[in-house]
Amino acid sequence: MPDHHTIVIRSGLRAVHKRNALAHGIAHAELGHRDDRPKHELQADRLSSLYLIDPAEFADVAQWARDDAGIICAELGITLRVLEAYQRSA
């Protein structure tokens, strides 16, 4: 809700989804988005992935997890969508 400087997160989400949704909302705010057109969603996904993923930690986990996306997501506390956005931005 950009007019109210408020990010609303649906109740009942698991912690990992709340964390990712908050980072995504913050990215939209930082980028000045006022709508959710596909281009804005991709930009917010990319920026939120940079908020949530430490490059050194990612490299370490990806190596021992043998690039298994499920393990990487679980270890880093991110969703697959965030992981994919991070990998596209690399």
Secondary structure as a PSIPRED ss2 file (coil, helix, strand):
# PSIPRED VFORMAT (PSIPRED V4.0)

   1 M C   1.000  0.000  0.000
   2 P H   0.000  1.000  0.000
   3 D H   0.000  1.000  0.000
   4 H H   0.000  1.000  0.000
   5 H C   1.000  0.000  0.000
   6 T C   1.000  0.000  0.000
   7 I C   1.000  0.000  0.000
   8 V C   1.000  0.000  0.000
   9 I C   1.000  0.000  0.000
  10 R C   1.000  0.000  0.000
  11 S C   1.000  0.000  0.000
  12 G C   1.000  0.000  0.000
  13 L C   1.000  0.000  0.000
  14 R C   1.000  0.000  0.000
  15 A H   0.000  1.000  0.000
  16 V H   0.000  1.000  0.000
  17 H H   0.000  1.000  0.000
  18 K H   0.000  1.000  0.000
  19 R H   0.000  1.000  0.000
  20 N H   0.000  1.000  0.000
  21 A H   0.000  1.000  0.000
  22 L H   0.000  1.000  0.000
  23 A H   0.000  1.000  0.000
  24 H H   0.000  1.000  0.000
  25 G H   0.000  1.000  0.000
  26 I H   0.000  1.000  0.000
  27 A H   0.000  1.000  0.000
  28 H H   0.000  1.000  0.000
  29 A H   0.000  1.000  0.000
  30 E H   0.000  1.000  0.000
  31 L H   0.000  1.000  0.000
  32 G C   1.000  0.000  0.000
  33 H C   1.000  0.000  0.000
  34 R C   1.000  0.000  0.000
  35 D C   1.000  0.000  0.000
  36 D C   1.000  0.000  0.000
  37 R C   1.000  0.000  0.000
  38 P H   0.000  1.000  0.000
  39 K H   0.000  1.000  0.000
  40 H H   0.000  1.000  0.000
  41 E H   0.000  1.000  0.000
  42 L H   0.000  1.000  0.000
  43 Q H   0.000  1.000  0.000
  44 A H   0.000  1.000  0.000
  45 D H   0.000  1.000  0.000
  46 R H   0.000  1.000  0.000
  47 L H   0.000  1.000  0.000
  48 S H   0.000  1.000  0.000
  49 S H   0.000  1.000  0.000
  50 L H   0.000  1.000  0.000
  51 Y H   0.000  1.000  0.000
  52 L H   0.000  1.000  0.000
  53 I C   1.000  0.000  0.000
  54 D C   1.000  0.000  0.000
  55 P H   0.000  1.000  0.000
  56 A H   0.000  1.000  0.000
  57 E H   0.000  1.000  0.000
  58 F H   0.000  1.000  0.000
  59 A H   0.000  1.000  0.000
  60 D H   0.000  1.000  0.000
  61 V H   0.000  1.000  0.000
  62 A H   0.000  1.000  0.000
  63 Q H   0.000  1.000  0.000
  64 W H   0.000  1.000  0.000
  65 A C   1.000  0.000  0.000
  66 R C   1.000  0.000  0.000
  67 D C   1.000  0.000  0.000
  68 D C   1.000  0.000  0.000
  69 A H   0.000  1.000  0.000
  70 G H   0.000  1.000  0.000
  71 I H   0.000  1.000  0.000
  72 I H   0.000  1.000  0.000
  73 C H   0.000  1.000  0.000
  74 A H   0.000  1.000  0.000
  75 E H   0.000  1.000  0.000
  76 L H   0.000  1.000  0.000
  77 G C   1.000  0.000  0.000
  78 I C   1.000  0.000  0.000
  79 T C   1.000  0.000  0.000
  80 L H   0.000  1.000  0.000
  81 R H   0.000  1.000  0.000
  82 V H   0.000  1.000  0.000
  83 L H   0.000  1.000  0.000
  84 E H   0.000  1.000  0.000
  85 A H   0.000  1.000  0.000
  86 Y H   0.000  1.000  0.000
  87 Q H   0.000  1.000  0.000
  88 R H   0.000  1.000  0.000
  89 S H   0.000  1.000  0.000
  90 A C   1.000  0.000  0.000
